[in-house]
Amino acid sequence: MPHTRPADRPAVRPADRRVRRLRRAASASAIAVALLAGLAPAASAAGQGPLPVQAQAAARQHLDRAKLQAGLNAVQEAGVYGIFSAVRDGRQRFDGAAGVADVSTGRPVRPDLRHRVGSVTKTFTAVAVLQQSAKGRVDLDRPVGDYVPELLPGERGRKVTVRMLLNHTSGINDYIAGAFPSLLEGSSTSLDDHRFRTIRPAELIKYGVDGPQLFEPGTDWTYSNTNYILLGEILRKVTGQDPERLITQDVIRRAGLRDTYFPGTDPHIRGAHARMYENLYGLIDPPRDYSVYNMTWAGTAGALISTPQDLNTFYRALLTGDLLPRRQLDQMRTTVDVKDETGAVGMRYGLGIFTMDTPCGPAWGHDGGVFGAGTSVMSSPDGSRQFALGYNLMKYQRLTADNTAFIPHPADAAMWKYREQALCGTTTPSTPDPAAKNRSAEPRATQSPAAPSALPPTISLLPAPLTLPAR
């Protein structure tokens, strides 16, 4: 099914005009914004704080499978090719899907498909680092230069700590623009040219480190995938093991996951999966299949393949203390505020995990987005109520003429409502809807300087509006 276009835009926009607009707006810091993250939370309602712990469970309603399936159907009907999800409430489960895994054959999506989960990988990497911290091999407040001086030399290596990498307060630039330079020119050429390229972590780090320092370390927050490639190399240094193998052994296997793995240099996904289509805000039209891709460009920042069911199992194991000692789990959940351009707190980012407020209390998780694949995972603080979802059409939104903001898209509002239904068992008028204030005959733009892709704002590996700051 074709993706939905905003009513105030022509069905076909001349390619040269689109490229000119993208080129005018493109910048290294903007391109880097979203490439490994995905669906991050919209700002919570003003004045709405988290519910008392004892009220959170009472605020949640039991799973309504019919409403959950209707929510998935609404996302697909709004223009996303395929979406699949797993929801848990204690022992209750819902596994659902809507739409197609392959637009050319009409093959339907299934709830248990394997999927590229992008920046959800960061939580796995953070757990591995915190495990080494518990063993005394990594000091979170020690300078990064003490571990990998060859990768972050000089004064920056002395100022940036391991904790700053984990919570994105390092100020180190993102590597995405260097790895895919055509994006700076409003072209997807390098996305296609590099499908089968193997790129070493040191090369990715150099792209980020060679860029301008975004702010004094520890004084601000900016999402940067370079941080998590550096963390992988710290793991390599302190353990003597390949970081992806270490994470597989100490995190993936320990959590009992059966369908989660790092693909290494293999561009194919093993097992049943959907094709993954990238629209790049209309630059790639019709959307192109990027399901076959060498993911060494994402590594310990975003290369994992998993399923919604495995992701729920992982976050439940994490939040219930099965993967980390209490001290390290508490540090993981110590957050910094992430604010939008108005100063409002949009989310709170910890060490490889973030929290957002919902009508039934706070929720913890992460989002992910790579070429053609989006993912979102959130859990109640005790891991009892969870949802994970994947979808196979990315950057379906359109931008304003100056490329500074999103034009509201019905799929974003539908996905937000599904998230609330999955976490709380209900949707309420008081809940912030990222598109509600923009619904009119003449749609207003959704401002998103603090937000990358789908479901503004987002933490993603893939480009968001090209005037956003890197994150």
Buried (B, 14 or more C-beta within 10 A) or exposed (E): BEBBBBEEEEEEBEEEEBBEBBBEBBBBBBBBBBBBBBBBBBBBEEEEEBBEEEEBBEBBBEBBBEBBBBBBBBBBBBBBBBBBBBBBBEEEBBBBBBBBBBBEEEBBBBBBBBBBBBBBBBBBBBBBBBBBBBEEBBBBEBBBBBBBBEBBEEEBBBBBBBBBBBBBBBBBBBBBBBBBBBBBEBBBEBBEEBEEBEBEBEBBBBBBBEBEBBBEBBEBBBBBBBBBBBBBBBBBBBBEEBBBBBBBEBBBEBBEBEBBBBBBEEBEBEEBBBBBBBBBBBBBBEBBBBBEBBBBBBBBBBBBBBBBBBBBBBBBBBBEEBBBEEEBBEBBBEBBEBBBEEEEBBBBBBBBBBBBBBBBBBBBBBBBBBBBBBBBBBBBBBBBBBBBBBBBBBBBBBBBEEBBBBBBBBBBBBBBBBBBBBBBBBBEEEBBBBBEEBEEEEBBBBBBBBBBBBBBBBBBBBBBBBBBBBB
